């Protein structure tokens, strides 16, 4: 099942980015992004409707949302980001141990 947000009840394709959610996380409206990036309001409106920004704008959005140049974070929901940060500097052994503990904690009981 696809859990990505859709716009206009199926009339527009599923958004592949989470620009809207990142803006909300930073308390920004479309007008704030227009002002900060110095772009046309129609362009930002199209992004909020699901259009994929050009690479140059993805980089600028990543900087605006303090993503340390990682534009890929725009394609993950902000609430998923904490887990990525948690495991970023961990060794493979540490990741395996964490997976093991999570699987133990969340094991299915029949």
C-alpha positions in Angstrom: 0.0 0.0 0.0 1.4 3.4 -1.0 1.4 5.7 2.1 2.8 8.8 0.3 0.6 11.8 0.3 -1.5 12.5 -2.8 -2.8 15.8 -3.9 -6.3 16.5 -5.2 -7.7 13.0 -4.6 -5.8 11.2 -7.4 -6.0 14.0 -10.1 -2.4 14.8 -9.6 0.3 12.1 -9.3 1.7 11.2 -5.9 4.2 13.7 -4.6 7.7 12.1 -4.5 9.1 14.8 -2.2 8.2 16.1 1.2 8.9 19.9 0.7 5.5 20.7 2.2 6.2 18.7 5.4 9.7 20.2 5.7 8.3 23.7 5.3 5.7 22.9 8.1 8.5 21.6 10.3 10.3 24.9 10.0 7.1 26.9 10.4 7.4 28.2 6.8 4.6 29.1 4.4 5.0 29.3 0.6 5.5 33.1 0.9 8.4 32.5 3.3 10.1 30.2 0.8 9.5 32.7 -2.1 11.1 35.4 0.0 14.1 33.3 1.2 14.9 31.8 -2.2 14.0 34.8 -4.3 11.8 32.8 -6.6 8.5 33.2 -8.3 5.4 32.4 -6.1 3.9 30.3 -8.9 7.0 28.1 -8.9 6.8 27.4 -5.1 3.0 26.8 -5.5 3.8 24.1 -8.1 6.3 22.5 -5.8 3.6 22.4 -3.0 1.3 20.8 -5.6 3.8 18.1 -6.3 6.0 19.3 -9.1 9.6 18.2 -8.7 12.0 21.2 -8.4 15.0 21.4 -10.7 18.3 20.2 -9.1 19.5 23.8 -8.4 16.3 24.5 -6.4 16.6 21.2 -4.5 20.0 22.3 -3.4 18.7 25.7 -2.3 15.7 24.1 -0.5 18.1 21.7 1.3 20.2 24.6 2.5 17.0 26.5 3.6 15.9 23.5 5.6 19.4 23.0 7.1 20.1 19.6 5.5 23.9 20.0 5.2 23.6 19.8 1.4 21.9 16.4 1.5 19.0 16.9 -1.0 17.9 13.3 -0.6 16.4 14.3 2.8 13.8 16.2 0.8 12.5 12.8 -0.3 12.0 11.5 3.2 9.4 12.6 5.7 10.9 14.8 8.5 9.7 12.4 11.1 11.8 9.7 9.5 14.9 11.8 9.7 15.7 11.2 13.4 16.3 7.6 12.8 18.7 8.3 9.9 20.6 10.7 12.1 20.8 8.2 15.0 22.4 5.6 12.8 24.6 7.9 10.7 27.9 7.5 12.5 27.3 3.9 13.8 29.4 0.9 12.8 27.7 -2.0 11.0 28.1 -4.0 14.2 26.2 -1.3 16.2 23.5 -1.1 13.5 23.1 -4.9 13.6 22.8 -4.9 17.4 20.2 -2.1 17.2 18.2 -4.1 14.6 18.4 -7.2 16.7 17.1 -5.3 19.8 14.3 -3.7 17.8 13.3 -7.0 16.3 13.2 -8.5 19.8 11.2 -5.7 21.1 8.7 -5.6 18.2 8.5 -9.4 17.6 5.1 -10.7 16.6 3.4 -12.9 19.2 0.8 -15.4 18.0 
